[in-house]
Amino acid sequence: MAIFTGATGKLFLNNTADNDDPGTEIAKVQNWSFNTSVSLVSTKTLGQTDDVFTPVGRSTTGSCRILYYQQTLGSKSTDDSASTLLNKVIKQRDSATDILNGASLDQNDEVDAAKTFRIRLTIDDGTTDNAGKITGKFIDMRVFITSISMSMSVGEVLAADIQFQCQGAPVALDI
């Protein structure tokens, strides 16, 4: 019997349109969670005594807490750090003269493959694919980051709490 803890959780980011690529592990994850709910409409008619429902939609939201770190102290990483994810939403102005418009949101755009933004939440359970690469249990989702909160305290690791909303159905999953 195996029990999984937060130590087996991982977060991957994929900036490509390749759904078979899990992406790059970009952050040490303290915890992650997601919630999928189905919206129902009552189709009960006059004369029926019991409720009858039809599913009309599904919504998936989630959150994670990532630990902010650098592989090598003093060096800025471009693709395997928490800042890669945070910079998707927290951005500076596009230019000094464009005060009213602010910064562009660099998030999911299904029309533009260069802006495809997909995350994979993983449980490392020791399973591997044919090439020997660890696959584990996972869920892949195209998401919009809806909230980021960062705080730093004496004696604590710098962390970011992230909330997200899934865009459409999950891309792939093995839970």
Phi, psi and omega per residue, in radians:
M1 nan 2.335 3.137
A2 -1.977 2.413 3.051
I3 -2.059 2.313 -3.106
F4 -1.830 2.460 3.140
T5 -2.137 3.098 3.111
G6 -1.024 -0.396 -3.135
A7 -1.199 -0.317 -3.138
T8 -1.680 -0.011 -3.133
G9 -1.489 2.528 3.125
K10 -2.470 2.769 3.091
L11 -2.207 2.223 3.125
F12 -2.040 2.621 3.067
L13 -2.157 2.328 3.103
N14 -2.178 2.058 3.137
N15 -1.744 0.320 -3.138
T16 -2.001 2.978 3.086
A17 -1.527 -0.001 -3.102
D18 -1.369 1.823 -3.107
N19 -1.275 -0.244 3.115
D20 -1.464 -0.285 -3.137
D21 -1.516 2.090 -3.131
P22 -1.196 -0.340 -3.130
G23 1.761 -2.870 -3.099
T24 -1.913 2.319 3.047
E25 -1.162 2.059 -3.001
I26 -1.944 -0.177 -3.074
A27 -2.689 2.623 2.945
K28 -1.423 2.222 -3.027
V29 -1.821 2.223 3.039
Q30 -1.419 -0.685 3.065
N31 -2.830 2.744 2.996
W32 -2.558 2.702 3.091
S33 -2.693 2.727 3.003
F34 -2.511 2.731 -3.113
N35 -2.373 2.169 3.069
T36 -1.949 2.253 3.114
S37 -2.256 2.615 -3.136
V38 -1.942 2.269 3.069
S39 -1.513 2.358 -3.103
L40 -2.101 2.599 3.031
V41 -2.110 2.306 3.113
S42 -1.257 2.283 3.088
T43 -1.996 0.346 3.122
K44 -1.148 2.369 3.132
T45 -1.925 2.947 3.096
L46 -1.013 2.385 3.137
G47 1.698 -0.362 3.080
Q48 -1.470 2.457 -3.113
T49 -1.710 -0.392 -3.109
D50 -1.925 2.592 3.106
D51 -1.159 2.476 3.050
V52 -2.259 2.299 -3.045
F53 -2.154 2.670 3.013
T54 -2.182 2.218 3.097
P55 -1.229 2.354 -3.098
V56 -2.134 -0.152 -3.135
G57 -3.045 2.821 3.124
R58 -2.372 2.484 -3.141
S59 -2.331 2.365 3.102
T60 -2.184 2.198 3.068
T61 -2.202 2.865 3.121
G62 -2.864 3.119 3.117
S63 -2.687 2.792 3.038
C64 -2.684 2.727 3.023
R65 -2.042 2.047 3.138
I66 -1.909 2.561 3.111
L67 -1.610 2.243 -3.084
Y68 -1.457 2.111 -3.108
Y69 -2.595 2.936 3.013
Q70 -2.189 2.430 3.105
Q71 -1.015 -0.840 3.115
T72 -2.159 2.132 -3.097
L73 -0.940 2.255 3.097
G74 1.551 -0.098 3.135
S75 -1.912 2.428 -3.139
K76 -1.635 2.092 3.110
S77 -1.551 2.580 -3.108
T78 -1.824 -0.257 -3.059
D79 -2.465 0.001 -3.094
D80 -2.344 0.607 -3.137
S81 -2.332 2.910 3.130
A82 -1.047 -0.551 -3.110
S83 -1.107 -0.481 3.083
T84 -1.023 -0.801 3.138
L85 -1.240 -0.791 -3.096
L86 -1.104 -0.630 -3.126
N87 -1.241 -0.135 3.038
K88 -1.173 -0.487 -3.079
V89 -2.067 -0.813 -3.114
I90 -1.442 1.855 -3.047
K91 -2.362 2.702 3.044
Q92 -1.484 2.959 3.098
R93 -0.994 2.617 3.117
D94 -1.138 -0.638 3.098
S95 -2.743 2.841 -3.111
A96 -1.141 -0.449 -3.105
T97 -1.591 -0.123 -3.061
D98 -1.800 0.961 -3.059
I99 -1.154 -0.681 -3.073
L100 -1.224 -0.645 -3.072
N101 -1.461 -0.383 3.117
G102 1.186 -2.514 -3.066
A103 -1.800 2.691 3.083
S104 -1.409 2.557 3.052
L105 -1.470 2.063 -3.111
D106 -1.701 1.209 -3.116
Q107 -2.169 -2.925 -2.998
N108 -0.969 2.248 3.051
D109 -2.462 1.756 -3.019
E110 -1.111 -0.373 3.137
V111 -1.320 -0.584 -3.072
D112 -1.863 1.824 -3.107
A113 -1.049 -0.459 -3.133
A114 -1.191 -0.370 -3.132
K115 -1.850 0.142 3.115
T116 -1.070 2.280 -3.050
F117 -2.216 1.905 -3.069
R118 -2.259 2.390 3.067
I119 -2.007 2.698 3.032
R120 -2.210 2.139 3.016
L121 -1.704 2.203 -2.974
T122 -2.218 2.542 2.936
I123 -1.980 2.030 -3.139
D124 -1.371 1.714 -3.126
D125 -1.811 0.139 3.080
G126 1.566 -0.070 3.117
T127 -1.296 2.633 -3.118
T128 -2.293 2.812 3.052
D129 -1.584 -3.018 -3.104
N130 -1.092 -0.443 -3.131
A131 -1.553 0.010 3.137
G132 1.518 0.098 -3.137
K133 -1.410 2.329 -3.137
I134 -1.153 2.206 -3.135
T135 -1.878 -0.801 3.138
G136 1.126 -3.033 3.033
K137 -1.511 2.491 -3.057
F138 -2.756 2.888 2.926
I139 -2.433 2.234 3.086
D140 -1.842 2.315 -3.131
M141 -2.459 2.489 2.896
R142 -1.470 2.254 -3.003
V143 -2.340 2.763 2.869
F144 -1.883 2.271 3.019
I145 -1.392 2.158 -3.092
T146 -1.781 -0.312 -3.119
S147 -2.806 2.419 3.013
I148 -2.311 2.306 3.102
S149 -2.294 2.201 3.115
M150 -2.111 2.502 3.064
S151 -2.610 2.648 3.130
M152 -2.327 2.357 3.125
S153 -2.319 2.715 3.084
V154 -1.066 2.272 3.106
G155 1.433 0.016 -3.129
E156 -1.985 2.732 3.056
V157 -1.425 2.399 3.093
L158 -1.109 2.208 -3.083
A159 -2.381 2.766 3.080
A160 -2.206 2.253 3.040
D161 -1.670 2.194 -3.036
I162 -2.145 2.328 3.041
Q163 -1.948 2.487 3.133
F164 -2.501 2.782 3.106
Q165 -2.155 2.252 -3.128
C166 -1.282 2.400 3.093
Q167 -1.686 1.789 -3.106
G168 1.358 -2.865 -3.134
A169 -1.342 2.739 3.055
P170 -0.966 2.539 -3.130
V171 -1.254 -0.755 -3.141
A172 -2.746 2.683 3.064
L173 -2.778 2.675 3.025
D174 -2.628 1.482 -3.081
I175 -1.812 nan nan
